[in-house]
């Protein structure tokens, strides 16, 4: 189900009424949603400091230096 058109149409309809005259509100809403998604993407794809990836080499922990 596509909810985007309904959200933006409702936002536009609400903000062009007599009490709230701001026809660019759907653009501001889109910018806000884009900024939120950018923050989430940076958090998820960011470098995890302090985490070391374990690589299985097939050797025991002290065995690799001995050979």
N, C-alpha and C positions, 0 to 999 in steps of 0.2 A: 504494500500500500504506500503510495506516495503522499507524504504529509506536508512537504515543502510548499506547494502551491496554496494549500489551505491556510498554513501559518502566515505566509506573506500577504495573502489576500485579506485575511482577517486583520492583520496588523495595519495594512493600508486603509481598510474601511474604518477601523477605530480611530486612526490618527488624522483622518480628513473630516471628522465631524466638527460641529461648531465649537465644541468645548476644547478640542485638541487639534490644532491646525499644524501638523507637521507631516507633510506628504512623503518626506524622505525617510520615514521611520523604518520601512522594510530594508533599506540599504544599511542603516545603522545596525539593525538586527543581524543582517548577513555578515557585516564586518565583525560583530561581536562573536557570532558562531565560528567564523573563520579564525579569530584570535584564540578562542578556546580550543579549537582543534589543533592549532599550531603549538600551544602550550602542552597539550597531551602528546603530540607527536615528538616534541623535543624531549619530554620526560621519558617516553617509551624507548626512543632510539638513541638517547644520550649515552655517553660513556659512563659506565658504572665504575667509579673510582673505588679502589679497595678490593674489587673482586678479581680474582685470578682464575682464569679458565684452566681446568685440569685437563691435561692431555695424556691419554693412555698410550705409553710407548711400548708396553709389553715387558718392561723391566721392573724389578723391585726398586724401591726408592734409593738404596745405596748401591745397587748393582751397576748402574750406568757409569758412575765415576770409576769403578774398579777396572773396567775393561778397556 
